Amino acid sequence: MATRAKIQLKPRLTPEEAAIPPSLPPTSETQPVNAKSSKRPDRAGKKIIAGHFPKATWVHFRNLCTKHEKTAQQLLEEALTDLFAKYG
């Protein structure tokens, strides 16, 4: 039976130790997650289209991405364009 490795926890920092000097510019680590500056400009005005599919569908889709050297975004855009053409 395999033995588990022990995790060593780092000691917590005091608020003074964790304080960021005001001379440093904010980084993604110091900004709140919902900060407006954290939004990617290439996603401005766009919405997510998503779905839940069986693992076999996901594997086949990822294989198509690799085989055709395209991103998931590119293949989904192609599929939606074909779907819109089919249904008008």
N, C-alpha and C positions, 0 to 999 in steps of 0.2 A: 504494500500500500504506500502510495507516494505521500511524502510529508509536505505540508504547506509552508511556504516561506513566510516569515514574520514581516509585517509591514511596520516600518518605523515612521512614526508621525513626527512632523516638524512642530516645534513649539510655536504657540500663537504669538503674534506680534502685539505689542501694546499699541493703542491709538497713536501715540507719539512716534513709534517706530514705523508704523504703517503710513504715516502722513507723507504726502508727496510734496516736495518743495515747489513753491509757486513758479519758479523759474523754468520748470520743465513743461513742455507742451503736453496736453492730454493725449493719451493713447487709447487704443481700443480696450485695454485692460482697465483704464481709469474712468472711461465714459460709461454712463448707464446704457444698458442693452437697447432701450427704446429711444436713444438719442437720435435726432434727425440727421446728424452728420454721419451716422453709421449706415444709412441707406445707400445702396449702390446706385450710382447715376445711370448705369445701363439697364436698371430695372424700373426706372421712373415711368409711371403711366401704364405699367403692366400688371397683370393678375396671374395668380397660380391656377393651373388646371391640374387636378390630381385625381387619383383613384386607387382603390385597393384591389390587387390582382393576385392570383395564385402564384406560388413560387416558380412554377414551370414557365409561366408567362414572363415573369421578371427575368429569369435566366435566359430565355429565348431573346428577349428584348436587348439585354446587355450583350449577348453574343452578336446580334445584328449591329450594335454600335461598334463593337470591336472589328467585326468583319468588314464593315464599310467605312471604318475610320471616321465616324461621325459622333457628335455628342448626343446625349439623350434629347437635349433641347432641339437639335437639328432634325432628328428622326421624328419626334413628336410633331414638330411644325409641318414636316412633310406629310405625315399621316393625317393631320387635321386639314391640310390643304386638299388632300384627296377626298376626305370625308365631305368637306364643303362643296367640292365639285360634284360629288355624287348626289347630294341632296339639294344642291342649288343655293 
